[in-house]
């Protein structure tokens, strides 16, 4: 079963620059809604293991990446394709919403 990658200021560009779509969950330990969607993000990491990359950025530990994308409220989930943001979701939402957005990027 796949697990969400830990994405940091140091490896961010390398991870989003690949040829697979990438879902990045910007979160923090103290954020209640972030903890609510963590199991969903982990499930998606397993379900899309072959087709996409699913990772998490702790905004407290990685302020450079969070600032670069203007992350002001968390959780914020950004979808990347070819290193570019192609979709965005702010706040905790049901799994099917995140799943559909990720499937849409795989289909393109």
GULONU-804911 format. One record per atom (N, C-alpha, C, CB): residue in one letter; y negated, z, x; residue number from 1. Coordinates in pm, whole numbers, padded with zeros to 5 digits. Each point is the difference from the previous one (the first is absolute). Glycine has a CB too. Layout:
<nodes>
+--------+--------+--------+--------+------+
: vextor :     py :     pz :     px : kenu :
+--------+--------+--------+--------+------+
:      A :      Y :      Z :      X :  NUM :
...
+--------+--------+--------+--------+------+
</nodes>
This chain:
<nodes>
+--------+--------+--------+--------+------+
: vextor :     py :     pz :     px : kenu :
+--------+--------+--------+--------+------+
:      X :  00119 :  00000 :  00084 :    1 :
:      X : -00119 :  00000 : -00084 :    1 :
:      X : -00124 :  00000 :  00088 :    1 :
:      X :  00124 :  00122 : -00183 :    1 :
:      X : -00218 : -00206 :  00152 :    2 :
:      X : -00122 : -00009 :  00079 :    2 :
:      X : -00089 :  00121 : -00020 :    2 :
:      X :  00014 : -00246 : -00015 :    2 :
:      X : -00103 :  00264 :  00107 :    3 :
:      X : -00096 :  00109 : -00009 :    3 :
:      X : -00136 : -00058 :  00034 :    3 :
:      X :  00174 :  00177 :  00062 :    3 :
:      X : -00277 : -00127 : -00128 :    4 :
:      X : -00135 : -00049 :  00026 :    4 :
:      X : -00035 :  00026 :  00147 :    4 :
:      X : -00070 :  00042 : -00242 :    4 :
:      X :  00014 : -00143 :  00306 :    5 :
:      X : -00041 :  00011 :  00140 :    5 :
:      X : -00121 :  00091 :  00012 :    5 :
:      X :  00089 : -00229 :  00046 :    5 :
:      X : -00095 :  00302 :  00063 :    6 :
:      X : -00121 :  00076 :  00029 :    6 :
:      X : -00094 : -00094 :  00074 :    6 :
:      X :  00125 :  00225 :  00009 :    6 :
:      X : -00237 : -00255 : -00071 :    7 :
:      X : -00096 : -00092 :  00059 :    7 :
:      X : -00117 :  00082 :  00054 :    7 :
:      X :  00067 : -00189 : -00158 :    7 :
:      X : -00110 :  00154 :  00280 :    8 :
:      X : -00106 :  00076 :  00066 :    8 :
:      X : -00113 : -00093 :  00041 :    8 :
:      X :  00168 :  00168 :  00082 :    8 :
:      X : -00276 : -00107 : -00033 :    9 :
:      X : -00111 : -00080 :  00054 :    9 :
:      X :  00051 : -00094 :  00109 :    9 :
:      X : -00162 :  00186 : -00052 :    9 :
:      X :  00263 : -00142 :  00128 :   10 :
:      X :  00049 : -00077 :  00114 :   10 :
:      X :  00088 : -00119 : -00037 :   10 :
:      X : -00011 :  00208 :  00128 :   10 :
:      X :  00093 : -00195 : -00233 :   11 :
:      X :  00095 : -00108 : -00032 :   11 :
:      X : -00038 : -00081 : -00124 :   11 :
:      X :  00176 :  00138 :  00106 :   11 :
:      X : -00288 : -00105 : -00169 :   12 :
:      X : -00039 : -00062 : -00127 :   12 :
:      X : -00008 : -00152 :  00008 :   12 :
:      X : -00124 :  00207 : -00054 :   12 :
:      X :  00046 : -00258 :  00148 :   13 :
:      X : -00022 : -00146 :  00010 :   13 :
:      X :  00131 : -00074 :  00022 :   13 :
:      X : -00229 :  00042 :  00092 :   13 :
:      X :  00315 :  00015 : -00008 :   14 :
:      X :  00130 : -00062 :  00029 :   14 :
:      X :  00086 : -00009 : -00126 :   14 :
:      X : -00012 :  00090 :  00235 :   14 :
:      X :  00011 :  00016 : -00315 :   15 :
:      X :  00084 :  00003 : -00121 :   15 :
:      X : -00051 : -00095 : -00107 :   15 :
:      X :  00058 :  00238 :  00052 :   15 :
:      X : -00189 : -00240 : -00078 :   16 :
:      X : -00049 : -00086 : -00108 :   16 :
:      X : -00006 : -00147 :  00040 :   16 :
:      X : -00132 :  00193 : -00083 :   16 :
:      X :  00144 : -00222 :  00212 :   17 :
:      X : -00010 : -00137 :  00047 :   17 :
:      X :  00130 : -00079 : -00006 :   17 :
:      X : -00179 :  00078 :  00144 :   17 :
:      X :  00286 : -00015 : -00191 :   18 :
:      X :  00129 : -00069 : -00005 :   18 :
:      X :  00004 : -00104 : -00111 :   18 :
:      X :  00108 :  00204 :  00091 :   18 :
:      X :  00008 : -00268 : -00107 :   19 :
:      X :  00010 : -00106 : -00101 :   19 :
:      X :  00046 :  00051 : -00136 :   19 :
:      X :  00049 : -00157 :  00184 :   19 :
:      X : -00011 :  00283 : -00196 :   20 :
:      X :  00039 :  00057 : -00129 :   20 :
:      X : -00121 :  00065 : -00066 :   20 :
:      X :  00236 :  00038 :  00082 :   20 :
:      X : -00239 : -00034 : -00216 :   21 :
:      X : -00105 :  00076 : -00068 :   21 :
:      X :  00012 :  00148 :  00039 :   21 :
:      X : -00002 : -00165 : -00194 :   21 :
:      X : -00111 :  00234 :  00196 :   22 :
:      X : -00002 :  00141 :  00040 :   22 :
:      X : -00074 :  00082 : -00107 :   22 :
:      X :  00006 : -00065 :  00247 :   22 :
:      X :  00057 :  00172 : -00290 :   23 :
:      X : -00063 :  00097 : -00090 :   23 :
:      X : -00031 :  00124 :  00082 :   23 :
:      X :  00123 : -00090 : -00205 :   23 :
:      X : -00250 :  00129 :  00209 :   24 :
:      X : -00042 :  00117 :  00076 :   24 :
:      X : -00056 :  00106 : -00095 :   24 :
:      X : -00050 : -00144 :  00203 :   24 :
:      X :  00111 :  00261 : -00200 :   25 :
:      X : -00042 :  00114 : -00081 :   25 :
:      X : -00089 :  00090 :  00086 :   25 :
:      X :  00212 : -00011 : -00142 :   25 :
:      X : -00341 :  00018 :  00109 :   26 :
:      X : -00091 :  00092 :  00068 :   26 :
:      X :  00007 :  00133 : -00074 :   26 :
:      X : -00155 : -00189 :  00078 :   26 :
:      X :  00191 :  00295 : -00009 :   27 :
:      X :  00027 :  00128 : -00064 :   27 :
:      X : -00041 :  00116 :  00091 :   27 :
:      X :  00189 : -00104 : -00128 :   27 :
:      X : -00176 :  00226 :  00077 :   28 :
:      X : -00020 :  00122 :  00079 :   28 :
:      X :  00090 :  00109 : -00057 :   28 :
:      X : -00241 : -00065 :  00057 :   28 :
:      X :  00280 :  00157 :  00030 :   29 :
:      X :  00089 :  00110 : -00037 :   29 :
:      X : -00056 :  00084 : -00115 :   29 :
:      X :  00082 :  00005 :  00237 :   29 :
:      X : -00211 :  00018 : -00240 :   30 :
:      X : -00064 :  00088 : -00098 :   30 :
:      X : -00027 : -00067 : -00135 :   30 :
:      X : -00103 :  00118 :  00192 :   30 :
:      X :  00132 : -00246 : -00204 :   31 :
:      X : -00033 : -00078 : -00120 :   31 :
:      X :  00116 :  00004 : -00100 :   31 :
:      X : -00148 : -00151 :  00139 :   31 :
:      X :  00123 :  00217 : -00253 :   32 :
:      X :  00104 :  00012 : -00104 :   32 :
:      X :  00052 : -00133 : -00052 :   32 :
:      X : -00106 :  00212 : -00063 :   32 :
:      X :  00017 : -00304 :  00019 :   33 :
:      X :  00047 : -00130 : -00048 :   33 :
:      X :  00075 : -00078 :  00108 :   33 :
:      X : -00193 : -00005 : -00157 :   33 :
:      X :  00156 :  00024 :  00284 :   34 :
:      X :  00072 : -00067 :  00109 :   34 :
:      X :  00145 :  00048 :  00004 :   34 :
:      X : -00215 : -00021 :  00133 :   34 :
:      X :  00234 :  00151 : -00148 :   35 :
:      X :  00136 :  00055 :  00002 :   35 :
:      X :  00079 : -00048 : -00120 :   35 :
:      X : -00083 :  00202 :  00122 :   35 :
:      X :  00014 : -00228 : -00234 :   36 :
:      X :  00069 : -00050 : -00119 :   36 :
:      X :  00058 : -00140 :  00023 :   36 :
:      X : -00154 :  00137 : -00143 :   36 :
:      X :  00083 : -00222 :  00217 :   37 :
:      X :  00052 : -00137 :  00017 :   37 :
:      X :  00083 : -00018 :  00127 :   37 :
:      X : -00198 : -00080 : -00125 :   37 :
:      X :  00205 :  00182 :  00210 :   38 :
:      X :  00080 : -00012 :  00123 :   38 :
:      X :  00144 : -00042 : -00029 :   38 :
:      X : -00144 :  00174 :  00105 :   38 :
:      X :  00214 : -00111 : -00202 :   39 :
:      X :  00139 : -00044 : -00026 :   39 :
:      X :  00007 : -00147 : -00044 :   39 :
:      X :  00057 :  00235 : -00064 :   39 :
:      X : -00156 : -00280 : -00010 :   40 :
:      X : -00004 : -00140 : -00045 :   40 :
:      X : -00017 : -00093 :  00120 :   40 :
:      X : -00099 :  00072 : -00222 :   40 :
:      X :  00009 : -00038 :  00311 :   41 :
:      X : -00022 : -00081 :  00120 :   41 :
:      X :  00128 : -00005 :  00084 :   41 :
:      X : -00247 :  00061 :  00001 :   41 :
:      X :  00315 :  00051 :  00012 :   42 :
:      X :  00125 :  00005 :  00076 :   42 :
:      X :  00108 : -00088 : -00067 :   42 :
:      X : -00058 :  00234 :  00080 :   42 :
:      X :  00065 : -00229 : -00213 :   43 :
:      X :  00096 : -00085 : -00073 :   43 :
:      X : -00029 : -00147 :  00024 :   43 :
:      X :  00025 :  00178 : -00176 :   43 :
:      X : -00152 : -00215 :  00169 :   44 :
:      X : -00037 : -00140 :  00023 :   44 :
:      X :  00035 : -00043 :  00142 :   44 :
:      X : -00186 :  00022 : -00168 :   44 :
:      X :  00170 :  00068 :  00264 :   45 :
:      X :  00036 : -00032 :  00138 :   45 :
:      X :  00147 : -00038 :  00009 :   45 :
:      X : -00177 :  00158 :  00085 :   45 :
:      X :  00261 : -00087 : -00159 :   46 :
:      X :  00143 : -00030 :  00001 :   46 :
:      X :  00032 : -00128 : -00076 :   46 :
:      X :  00046 :  00242 :  00017 :   46 :
:      X : -00107 : -00259 : -00133 :   47 :
:      X :  00030 : -00115 : -00084 :   47 :
:      X : -00049 : -00132 :  00059 :   47 :
:      X : -00012 :  00152 : -00196 :   47 :
:      X : -00097 : -00147 :  00272 :   48 :
:      X : -00058 : -00123 :  00056 :   48 :
:      X :  00024 : -00012 :  00150 :   48 :
:      X : -00174 :  00009 : -00178 :   48 :
:      X :  00270 :  00066 :  00228 :   49 :
:      X :  00025 :  00009 :  00144 :   49 :
:      X :  00007 : -00136 :  00071 :   49 :
:      X :  00121 :  00209 : -00047 :   49 :
:      X : -00055 : -00305 : -00014 :   50 :
:      X :  00016 : -00132 :  00063 :   50 :
:      X : -00119 : -00093 : -00023 :   50 :
:      X :  00245 :  00027 : -00028 :   50 :
:      X : -00322 : -00001 : -00078 :   51 :
:      X : -00102 : -00097 : -00044 :   51 :
:      X : -00143 :  00039 :  00033 :   51 :
:      X :  00154 : -00059 : -00179 :   51 :
:      X : -00179 :  00188 :  00202 :   52 :
:      X : -00136 :  00047 :  00021 :   52 :
:      X :  00001 :  00125 :  00088 :   52 :
:      X : -00072 : -00095 : -00222 :   52 :
:      X : -00045 :  00131 :  00271 :   53 :
:      X : -00016 :  00123 :  00078 :   53 :
:      X : -00079 :  00098 : -00085 :   53 :
:      X :  00006 : -00127 :  00223 :   53 :
:      X :  00044 :  00250 : -00234 :   54 :
:      X : -00069 :  00104 : -00074 :   54 :
:      X : -00028 :  00114 :  00096 :   54 :
:      X :  00113 : -00066 : -00220 :   54 :
:      X : -00241 :  00105 :  00229 :   55 :
:      X : -00036 :  00106 :  00094 :   55 :
:      X : -00105 :  00092 : -00056 :   55 :
:      X :  00057 : -00152 :  00185 :   55 :
:      X : -00080 :  00260 : -00111 :   56 :
:      X : -00095 :  00103 : -00042 :   56 :
:      X : -00095 :  00033 :  00115 :   56 :
:      X :  00169 :  00093 : -00163 :   56 :
:      X : -00298 : -00077 :  00129 :   57 :
:      X : -00100 :  00042 :  00098 :   57 :
:      X : -00056 :  00135 : -00044 :   57 :
:      X : -00058 : -00242 :  00058 :   57 :
:      X :  00078 :  00344 :  00025 :   58 :
:      X : -00060 :  00131 : -00025 :   58 :
:      X : -00147 : -00011 :  00041 :   58 :
:      X :  00221 :  00127 :  00039 :   58 :
:      X : -00312 : -00122 : -00137 :   59 :
:      X : -00142 : -00023 :  00028 :   59 :
:      X : -00062 :  00107 :  00089 :   59 :
:      X : -00015 : -00116 : -00219 :   59 :
:      X :  00071 :  00237 :  00214 :   60 :
:      X : -00052 :  00107 :  00086 :   60 :
:      X :  00035 : -00024 :  00147 :   60 :
:      X :  00019 :  00160 : -00192 :   60 :
:      X :  00102 : -00210 :  00216 :   61 :
:      X :  00047 : -00023 :  00137 :   61 :
:      X : -00045 : -00136 :  00054 :   61 :
:      X :  00196 :  00146 : -00049 :   61 :
:      X : -00236 : -00238 : -00040 :   62 :
:      X : -00035 : -00136 :  00042 :   62 :
:      X : -00133 : -00044 : -00062 :   62 :
:      X :  00244 : -00055 :  00022 :   62 :
:      X : -00354 :  00118 :  00019 :   63 :
:      X : -00129 : -00027 : -00062 :   63 :
:      X : -00056 : -00140 :  00028 :   63 :
:      X : -00043 :  00241 :  00017 :   63 :
:      X :  00085 : -00304 :  00092 :   64 :
:      X : -00053 : -00131 :  00036 :   64 :
:      X :  00039 : -00105 : -00104 :   64 :
:      X :  00011 :  00063 :  00245 :   64 :
:      X :  00117 : -00070 : -00277 :   65 :
:      X :  00049 : -00097 : -00099 :   65 :
:      X : -00059 :  00029 : -00137 :   65 :
:      X :  00214 : -00028 :  00131 :   65 :
:      X : -00217 :  00155 : -00169 :   66 :
:      X : -00055 :  00038 : -00131 :   66 :
:      X : -00147 : -00043 : -00010 :   66 :
:      X :  00161 :  00196 : -00014 :   66 :
:      X : -00237 : -00175 :  00120 :   67 :
:      X : -00142 : -00037 :  00000 :   67 :
:      X : -00017 : -00152 : -00003 :   67 :
:      X : -00054 :  00210 :  00126 :   67 :
:      X :  00140 : -00280 : -00053 :   68 :
:      X : -00009 : -00147 :  00007 :   68 :
:      X :  00009 : -00063 : -00139 :   68 :
:      X :  00102 :  00007 :  00230 :   68 :
:      X : -00018 :  00050 : -00314 :   69 :
:      X :  00020 : -00056 : -00134 :   69 :
:      X : -00077 :  00076 : -00107 :   69 :
:      X :  00224 : -00075 :  00073 :   69 :
:      X : -00311 :  00166 : -00031 :   70 :
:      X : -00086 :  00070 : -00095 :   70 :
:      X :  00076 :  00084 : -00100 :   70 :
:      X : -00160 : -00182 :  00029 :   70 :
:      X :  00267 :  00244 :  00015 :   71 :
:      X :  00081 :  00082 : -00090 :   71 :
:      X : -00080 :  00126 : -00034 :   71 :
:      X :  00218 : -00089 :  00098 :   71 :
:      X : -00255 :  00103 : -00224 :   72 :
:      X : -00078 :  00115 : -00044 :   72 :
:      X :  00078 :  00093 : -00092 :   72 :
:      X : -00203 : -00140 :  00021 :   72 :
:      X :  00291 :  00083 : -00100 :   73 :
:      X :  00083 :  00084 : -00085 :   73 :
:      X :  00146 : -00034 :  00028 :   73 :
:      X : -00180 :  00014 : -00180 :   73 :
:      X :  00262 :  00088 :  00172 :   74 :
:      X :  00142 : -00020 :  00026 :   74 :
:      X :  00079 :  00056 : -00118 :   74 :
:      X : -00035 :  00012 :  00251 :   74 :
:      X :  00152 : -00065 : -00278 :   75 :
:      X :  00063 : -00109 :  00075 :   75 :
:      X : -00067 : -00135 : -00027 :   75 :
:      X :  00215 :  00127 : -00007 :   75 :
:      X : -00226 : -00205 :  00113 :   76 :
:      X : -00038 : -00141 : -00011 :   76 :
:      X :  00113 : -00078 :  00063 :   76 :
:      X : -00253 :  00048 :  00007 :   76 :
:      X :  00301 : -00149 : -00079 :   77 :
:      X :  00107 : -00086 :  00052 :   77 :
:      X : -00055 : -00139 :  00018 :   77 :
:      X :  00178 :  00138 : -00113 :   77 :
:      X : -00168 : -00188 :  00235 :   78 :
:      X : -00048 : -00134 :  00030 :   78 :
:      X :  00120 : -00090 :  00027 :   78 :
:      X : -00216 :  00091 :  00094 :   78 :
:      X :  00206 : -00212 : -00144 :   79 :
:      X :  00104 : -00101 :  00021 :   79 :
:      X : -00055 : -00104 :  00097 :   79 :
:      X :  00100 :  00037 : -00233 :   79 :
:      X : -00026 : -00064 :  00339 :   80 :
:      X : -00041 : -00096 :  00102 :   80 :
:      X :  00097 : -00117 :  00005 :   80 :
:      X : -00109 :  00183 :  00133 :   80 :
:      X :  00056 : -00300 : -00104 :   81 :
:      X :  00084 : -00117 :  00025 :   81 :
:      X : -00068 : -00076 :  00113 :   81 :
:      X :  00086 : -00014 : -00244 :   81 :
:      X : -00015 : -00009 :  00352 :   82 :
:      X : -00058 : -00070 :  00114 :   82 :
:      X : -00119 :  00075 :  00061 :   82 :
:      X :  00077 : -00214 : -00102 :   82 :
:      X : -00075 :  00346 :  00094 :   83 :
:      X : -00106 :  00081 :  00058 :   83 :
:      X : -00122 :  00017 : -00088 :   83 :
:      X :  00081 : -00076 :  00217 :   83 :
:      X : -00082 :  00014 : -00335 :   84 :
:      X : -00115 :  00007 : -00091 :   84 :
:      X :  00034 :  00082 : -00124 :   84 :
:      X : -00081 : -00224 :  00084 :   84 :
:      X : -00017 :  00296 : -00138 :   85 :
:      X :  00021 :  00074 : -00126 :   85 :
:      X :  00009 : -00102 : -00113 :   85 :
:      X : -00124 :  00206 :  00087 :   85 :
:      X :  00231 : -00197 : -00166 :   86 :
:      X :  00017 : -00092 : -00112 :   86 :
:      X :  00001 :  00073 : -00135 :   86 :
:      X :  00128 : -00151 :  00152 :   86 :
:      X : -00112 :  00284 : -00149 :   87 :
:      X : -00001 :  00077 : -00123 :   87 :
:      X : -00024 :  00146 :  00034 :   87 :
:      X :  00157 : -00164 : -00113 :   87 :
:      X : -00193 :  00242 :  00008 :   88 :
:      X : -00036 :  00140 :  00023 :   88 :
:      X :  00031 :  00081 : -00125 :   88 :
:      X : -00181 : -00069 :  00163 :   88 :
:      X :  00221 :  00193 : -00143 :   89 :
:      X :  00023 :  00092 : -00111 :   89 :
:      X : -00055 :  00136 :  00041 :   89 :
:      X :  00207 : -00128 : -00079 :   89 :
:      X : -00298 :  00183 :  00000 :   90 :
:      X : -00054 :  00132 :  00029 :   90 :
:      X :  00054 :  00098 : -00104 :   90 :
:      X : -00210 : -00098 :  00103 :   90 :
:      X :  00262 :  00211 : -00056 :   91 :
:      X :  00051 :  00103 : -00089 :   91 :
:      X :  00150 : -00011 : -00022 :   91 :
:      X : -00221 :  00004 : -00110 :   91 :
:      X :  00276 :  00102 :  00058 :   92 :
:      X :  00144 :  00004 : -00028 :   92 :
:      X :  00028 : -00080 : -00127 :   92 :
:      X :  00023 :  00228 :  00112 :   92 :
:      X :  00070 : -00320 : -00101 :   93 :
:      X :  00039 : -00084 : -00114 :   93 :
:      X :  00152 : -00004 : -00008 :   93 :
:      X : -00212 : -00141 :  00021 :   93 :
:      X :  00268 :  00097 : -00134 :   94 :
:      X :  00145 : -00011 : -00011 :   94 :
:      X :  00059 : -00097 :  00102 :   94 :
:      X : -00020 :  00053 : -00244 :   94 :
:      X :  00145 : -00030 :  00277 :   95 :
:      X :  00069 : -00082 :  00100 :   95 :
:      X : -00005 : -00149 : -00034 :   95 :
:      X :  00149 :  00193 :  00047 :   95 :
:      X : -00132 : -00228 : -00175 :   96 :
:      X :  00007 : -00142 : -00035 :   96 :
:      X : -00129 : -00074 :  00035 :   96 :
:      X :  00158 :  00058 : -00184 :   96 :
:      X : -00273 :  00011 :  00182 :   97 :
:      X : -00127 : -00063 :  00035 :   97 :
:      X :  00001 : -00038 :  00148 :   97 :
:      X : -00121 :  00133 : -00179 :   97 :
:      X :  00160 : -00039 :  00264 :   98 :
:      X :  00005 : -00026 :  00144 :   98 :
:      X :  00105 : -00106 :  00032 :   98 :
:      X : -00074 :  00236 :  00045 :   98 :
:      X :  00186 : -00229 : -00113 :   99 :
:      X :  00110 : -00093 :  00021 :   99 :
:      X : -00041 : -00143 : -00035 :   99 :
:      X :  00162 :  00185 : -00047 :   99 :
:      X : -00228 : -00202 : -00067 :  100 :
:      X : -00042 : -00134 : -00043 :  100 :
:      X : -00099 : -00060 :  00098 :  100 :
:      X :  00038 :  00064 : -00238 :  100 :
:      X : -00131 :  00016 :  00288 :  101 :
:      X : -00099 : -00051 :  00096 :  101 :
:      X :  00068 : -00043 :  00129 :  101 :
:      X : -00176 :  00151 : -00100 :  101 :
:      X :  00277 : -00075 :  00144 :  102 :
:      X :  00071 : -00035 :  00122 :  102 :
:      X :  00085 : -00126 : -00021 :  102 :
:      X :  00004 :  00244 :  00067 :  102 :
:      X :  00063 : -00252 : -00181 :  103 :
:      X :  00081 : -00119 : -00031 :  103 :
:      X : -00086 : -00125 : -00006 :  103 :
:      X :  00160 :  00143 : -00128 :  103 :
:      X : -00283 : -00129 :  00077 :  104 :
:      X : -00090 : -00114 : -00008 :  104 :
:      X : -00033 : -00056 :  00139 :  104 :
:      X : -00096 :  00096 : -00211 :  104 :
:      X :  00088 : -00008 :  00311 :  105 :
:      X : -00030 : -00045 :  00136 :  105 :
:      X :  00122 : -00065 :  00066 :  105 :
:      X : -00170 :  00183 :  00019 :  105 :
:      X :  00287 : -00138 : -00056 :  106 :
:      X :  00124 : -00059 :  00056 :  106 :
:      X :  00019 : -00140 : -00057 :  106 :
:      X :  00105 :  00228 :  00024 :  106 :
:      X : -00140 : -00245 : -00150 :  107 :
:      X :  00021 : -00128 : -00068 :  107 :
:      X : -00092 : -00110 :  00051 :  107 :
:      X :  00072 :  00127 : -00200 :  107 :
:      X : -00184 : -00090 :  00260 :  108 :
:      X : -00099 : -00099 :  00045 :  108 :
:      X :  00049 : -00072 :  00124 :  108 :
:      X : -00184 :  00139 : -00097 :  108 :
+--------+--------+--------+--------+------+
</nodes>
